């Protein structure tokens, strides 16, 4: 799919301005220091690898917090808040209990990271090729939103089966505590649909989340370098650039958590209750219940998003991938604006 989208963008009658920019400007800067050309198949595959590490490592690291968050959402009478949730879980299961669901989390979110970051780069290139250089700059926020939404649609298909297993392990006391036993149980009880019954609310949760995550991050980076960082990006060292990446990622993560939280609560409830639907779960939870667990999720998602962007950008630095600077207004557009002012 990477290859077909890239070829489509290159062959599009609208793509010549964008291609000219990529071929004339970017490679001229990357020939000596970078390991591959921006927009090449190798570039996309390595971006996908960065996404695997970014999402797989971070989501697995916060499994204890995620477990408590899911239990607050699905059983608020027992798990009243984040502190009480950790206390009750420790009393019942000990330290070992905080690791429940780590295997489906690691596998599922690694696959999601592959789709999220890899396809984002593909769709950003593809849509930019259609829009052309000037519109890609003028409508860049819309470009980020469209590319990230498209990428997340496919990433969630990769994630959904393991997300179903994870939530079942974490929230159903009767569920086997390990992946190799919980997954077959879901298949026996509900068939293949048991792994995908949460795909619609997962899209409802993840697509707005990812749109916010990428668009907010891209624009925040732009603002930080323009108004906060005291020197141009090219003058910053790689560690300094990664600090900016982390800060922009955390800011984006806070917005992501708020936007996607109600759908996240529905996903947790849906995968806990066998045979329920998204509408039934929402009615059962009520408006107040939809926002249960928001604080731990803000902490979790803010930290996750910051670390994901830090790891992803760090992998790009490590593998010497092209890292174009924040977009600047094309010269042709500057000339048009000057002509209008005269």
ChimeraX attribute file (.defattr): number of C-alpha atoms within 10 A of each C-alpha:
attribute: neighborCount
match mode: 1-to-1
recipient: residues
	/A:1	8
	/A:2	17
	/A:3	12
	/A:4	10
	/A:5	16
	/A:6	20
	/A:7	12
	/A:8	14
	/A:9	23
	/A:10	18
	/A:11	13
	/A:12	13
	/A:13	12
	/A:14	17
	/A:15	21
	/A:16	18
	/A:17	16
	/A:18	24
	/A:19	19
	/A:20	14
	/A:21	14
	/A:22	19
	/A:23	13
	/A:24	11
	/A:25	12
	/A:26	18
	/A:27	16
	/A:28	11
	/A:29	12
	/A:30	18
	/A:31	12
	/A:32	8
	/A:33	10
	/A:34	17
	/A:35	15
	/A:36	19
	/A:37	19
	/A:38	21
	/A:39	20
	/A:40	13
	/A:41	15
	/A:42	14
	/A:43	22
	/A:44	25
	/A:45	16
	/A:46	19
	/A:47	27
	/A:48	25
	/A:49	21
	/A:50	26
	/A:51	29
	/A:52	27
	/A:53	20
	/A:54	27
	/A:55	30
	/A:56	22
	/A:57	19
	/A:58	24
	/A:59	24
	/A:60	21
	/A:61	16
	/A:62	18
	/A:63	22
	/A:64	21
	/A:65	19
	/A:66	25
	/A:67	24
	/A:68	27
	/A:69	27
	/A:70	26
	/A:71	28
	/A:72	26
	/A:73	27
	/A:74	29
	/A:75	14
	/A:76	16
	/A:77	10
	/A:78	12
	/A:79	22
	/A:80	16
	/A:81	21
	/A:82	18
	/A:83	11
	/A:84	14
	/A:85	20
	/A:86	20
	/A:87	14
	/A:88	15
	/A:89	19
	/A:90	14
	/A:91	10
	/A:92	9
	/A:93	12
	/A:94	13
	/A:95	12
	/A:96	10
	/A:97	16
	/A:98	20
	/A:99	20
	/A:100	22
	/A:101	27
	/A:102	22
	/A:103	17
	/A:104	25
	/A:105	29
	/A:106	23
	/A:107	18
	/A:108	28
	/A:109	29
	/A:110	28
	/A:111	25
	/A:112	26
	/A:113	28
	/A:114	28
	/A:115	27
	/A:116	30
	/A:117	28
	/A:118	24
	/A:119	29
	/A:120	27
	/A:121	22
	/A:122	28
	/A:123	23
	/A:124	21
	/A:125	24
	/A:126	23
	/A:127	20
	/A:128	26
	/A:129	26
	/A:130	21
	/A:131	20
	/A:132	19
	/A:133	23
	/A:134	18
	/A:135	15
	/A:136	23
	/A:137	18
	/A:138	15
	/A:139	12
	/A:140	19
	/A:141	17
	/A:142	14
	/A:143	21
	/A:144	28
	/A:145	22
	/A:146	17
	/A:147	26
	/A:148	28
	/A:149	25
	/A:150	21
	/A:151	26
	/A:152	26
	/A:153	20
	/A:154	16
	/A:155	27
	/A:156	26
	/A:157	17
	/A:158	21
	/A:159	25
	/A:160	24
	/A:161	22
	/A:162	23
	/A:163	26
	/A:164	27
	/A:165	31
	/A:166	29
	/A:167	26
	/A:168	27
	/A:169	26
	/A:170	27
	/A:171	24
	/A:172	15
	/A:173	10
	/A:174	8
	/A:175	18
	/A:176	17
	/A:177	19
	/A:178	16
	/A:179	20
	/A:180	12
	/A:181	13
	/A:182	20
	/A:183	22
	/A:184	14
	/A:185	16
	/A:186	20
	/A:187	13
	/A:188	11
	/A:189	12
	/A:190	14
	/A:191	12
	/A:192	12
	/A:193	13
	/A:194	21
	/A:195	20
	/A:196	19
	/A:197	22
	/A:198	24
	/A:199	22
	/A:200	15
	/A:201	21
	/A:202	23
	/A:203	24
	/A:204	19
	/A:205	23
	/A:206	25
	/A:207	22
	/A:208	19
	/A:209	25
	/A:210	29
	/A:211	23
	/A:212	24
	/A:213	28
	/A:214	26
	/A:215	20
	/A:216	22
	/A:217	25
	/A:218	20
	/A:219	17
	/A:220	19
	/A:221	21
	/A:222	18
	/A:223	14
	/A:224	16
	/A:225	18
	/A:226	14
	/A:227	9
	/A:228	11
	/A:229	15
	/A:230	11
	/A:231	11
	/A:232	10
	/A:233	18
	/A:234	9
	/A:235	10
	/A:236	15
	/A:237	9
	/A:238	13
	/A:239	11
	/A:240	13
	/A:241	19
	/A:242	19
	/A:243	13
	/A:244	19
	/A:245	25
	/A:246	23
	/A:247	20
	/A:248	25
	/A:249	28
	/A:250	25
	/A:251	18
	/A:252	26
	/A:253	31
	/A:254	21
	/A:255	17
	/A:256	26
	/A:257	26
	/A:258	16
	/A:259	17
	/A:260	21
	/A:261	22
	/A:262	24
	/A:263	23
	/A:264	25
	/A:265	26
	/A:266	29
	/A:267	30
	/A:268	27
	/A:269	29
	/A:270	25
	/A:271	28
	/A:272	26
	/A:273	14
	/A:274	14
	/A:275	12
	/A:276	14
	/A:277	17
	/A:278	19
	/A:279	12
	/A:280	13
	/A:281	21
	/A:282	19
	/A:283	12
	/A:284	13
	/A:285	19
	/A:286	10
	/A:287	11
	/A:288	8
	/A:289	18
	/A:290	22
	/A:291	17
	/A:292	24
	/A:293	26
	/A:294	21
	/A:295	15
	/A:296	20
	/A:297	26
	/A:298	19
	/A:299	15
	/A:300	21
	/A:301	27
	/A:302	21
	/A:303	19
	/A:304	23
	/A:305	30
	/A:306	25
	/A:307	24
	/A:308	29
	/A:309	26
	/A:310	23
	/A:311	22
	/A:312	25
	/A:313	23
	/A:314	20
	/A:315	19
	/A:316	20
	/A:317	16
	/A:318	9
	/A:319	16
	/A:320	15
	/A:321	22
	/A:322	21
	/A:323	13
	/A:324	12
	/A:325	13
	/A:326	13
	/A:327	12
	/A:328	9
	/A:329	12
	/A:330	15
	/A:331	10
	/A:332	11
	/A:333	15
	/A:334	11
	/A:335	11
	/A:336	10
	/A:337	11
	/A:338	10
	/A:339	9
	/A:340	7
	/A:341	7
	/A:342	5
